[in-house]
Amino acid sequence: MRHGLMLAACIGLAMPASAALAATPVKVTIDGASRAAPVTKYEYGMFIEPIGGLVARTLWAEMLDDRKFYYPVVAPAFDKPAPLNAEGRPGVSYRKWRPVGGDDAVTMDAKAPYVGEQSPRIAVDASVRKGLSQAGVALAKGKRYDGYVVLAGDPGARVEAALVWGPGPDDRQAVALPAPGADWRKAEISFTAPVDAADARLEITGLGSGSFRVGVVSLMPSDNIRGWRADTTAIARSLNSGMWRLPGGNFLSDWDWHSAIGPRDKRPPMFDYAWSAMQPDDIGMDEWMDLTKILGVDPYVTVNAGLGDANSAAEEVEYLNGPATSVWGSRRAANGHPEPYGVKFWNIGNEPYGWWQIGKTSLDYFMIKHNAFAKAMRAVDPSITLIGSGAMPDQGHPKGTKENASLESVAPKFGGEWDWTGGLLAKSWGNFDGISEHWYDQPETRPNAPADAELMEYARSPSNQVKMKAEQWKIYQQRFPAMKDKAIFLSIDEYAYFGQVNLKSALAYAMVLQEMLRHTDFLTMSAFTTGASTMDITPTDAVLNSTGQVFKLYGEHFGAGVTPVAVQGDSPQPEPQYPVGFNHPKVRAGSPTYPLDVIAGLSPDGKSLRIGVVNPTLTPQTVKLDLKALTPKSAGRKWVLSGASLKAENKVGAPAGVTITQGLAPRPGAGLVVSPISATVFEFPLAAAK
């Protein structure tokens, strides 16, 4: 215990905790001779899955919902709610197409639909425009939007598409479409928005005689990149993620990848029972691979081991990695991608242990399934890196259970039904190269706690999830010594801390990343949920949010090639203090430098020392450095992530509240001052070793 804290406690001084914590410099010893494995480029990866409209409204450029008419075109009174999913969550709400010219203006034709099970048919007359429209379309002034309508019908129907942004007769642009015929035809449309609008609508209507049918409709900003948004993908590219895990997720367990290849317009929409949501199936494996190329990251593909089978997974490997002369490689080539994608990382299944998972099964049965998948997939491409879907004992518990697991409380679970990571090690050895782990956390309210104490517990709670995984991994290494010989690695490829996205949560994520960097000898991959959650996104704009700033800071300064070095101190992290709530593990993450959390590493060229310091207190703190086997030769630089208050955030259309500012750092000696509520990276050039 630091002497300032002990003194305050003994004499009962009525002083704020923050003042006591700031009274004495924090002693930090950094040993340059004690080194861990270098950071891989996959440490700051991202995870994404199409949860309802998540991807469609963040990264994908399509502006219209249900463009293939999965739902009937009816008045709102006739809408039917989607069923609850397995977790009891309500179905995702989509913007619907509505009839124009009367509630009965549109009928759904199931006899000869263009795609899926139905296409809308509109009977027209000479005096009243009839058709369909979709509202809720956002426009940016001066931006061009391109798209098309696939039509069929009678030549007497005069059809137009109109973009409408207001109630007046001049608040619209209309494009006359070619006369429809008996066969489906694509008609191009293009508009340039003269105003900003949050609730414009696209109308497709007709006059004349006979009827027309609408097969599919599409509208995208003209600057889209092969269907992906230019603005959000540019921001995501700046994060230096290394890899993205995709396409899921719970969604994956009832999704057949075969249904989403070939021409997008002819892929039938499907219903995702995991999230109780319709998906147009516009984003298939070719589109996902395009995304990873746009972002400059490696793809990490998860295969369906819920309702899926080993043969389907093997075919997916061949589609993505096989030569154009192979059966599925030739299908890929026919779809415009002659060269193999060369996907290295493959994950078998998603959370098969979870009661919420489609295809949930027992541990023993899934090990049989995993082995069959591994054999079939490696028969197609022996070079792939296979990652098994594990779950350590602290994750496994019946529905509704609340516990703050400790190493002592989970000890009896090792080797049992809740130990899926141990199941892989015992029953699937040789059929995987790494094991995945997922965790989610959320803060508990502590309304009566002092401000500093509440902040400290909030900030370090999710890093304890990482620490718990690391401590259990060490137990596995003792039980299965061959893990080290075979370099079996851990991939935490889904994780998130739910709640507000602001400076307060940024401090928590900074501590999560620092805890991960303490275990680079085996924790070599991670993927944050979700890649889009690093941004504040509107339909027409996007900015990096406070979480994204954390990834930017650490990705740039503690990224690939940085070698972590040992950090010690004389102020251990205290026992966490929180109620039994959202399964918070009872371990002590962080460095022994309370109240600060400190990491250190050598730059890839070994010429500089980098020190990361998270200060989750409301007062400045002073760091007293003791450097071993390291000699700074001059002053250095620092990058400070902070804001005016814990509630500071980054929102589209507003000045950034959480920023990274660069400044000079004095040569270590008297001490380094760390700003309150901040995450700071210091860098000092090192003198050459003698």
Secondary structure, 3 states (H helix, E strand, C coil): CCHHHHHHHHHCCCCCHHHHHHCCCEEEEEEEEEECCCCCCCCCEEECCCCCCCCCCCCECCCCCCCCCCCCCCCHHHCCCCCCCCCCCCCCCCCCCEEECCCCCEEEECCCCCCCCCEEEEECCCCCCEEEEEEEEEECCCCEEEEEEEEEECCCEEEEEEEECCCCCCCEEEEECCCCCCCCEEEEEEEECCCCEEEEEEEEEEEECCEEEEEEEEEEECCCECCECHHHHHHHHCCCCCEEEECCCHHHHHCCHHHHCCCHHHCCCEEECCCCEEECCCCCHHHHHHHHHHHCCEEEEEECCCCCCHHHHHHHHHHHHCCCCCHHHHHHHHCCCCCCCCCCEEEECCCCCCCCCCCCCCHHHHHHHHHHHHHHHHHHCCCCEEEEECCCCCCCCCCCCCCCCCHHHHHHHCCCCCCHHHHHHHHCCCCCCEEEEEEEECCCCCCCCCHHHHHHHHHHHHHHHHHHHHHHHHHHHHHCCHHHHCCCEEEEEEEEECCCCCHHHHHHHHHHHHHHHHHCCCEEEEEEECHHHHEEECCCCEEECHHHHHHHHHHHHCCCCCEEEEEEECECCCCCCCCCCCCCCCCCCCCCECCCEEEEEECCCCCEEEEEEEECCCCCEEEEEEEECCCECCCEEEEEEEECCCCCCCCCCCCCCEEEEEEEECCCCCCEEECCCEEEEEEEEECCCC
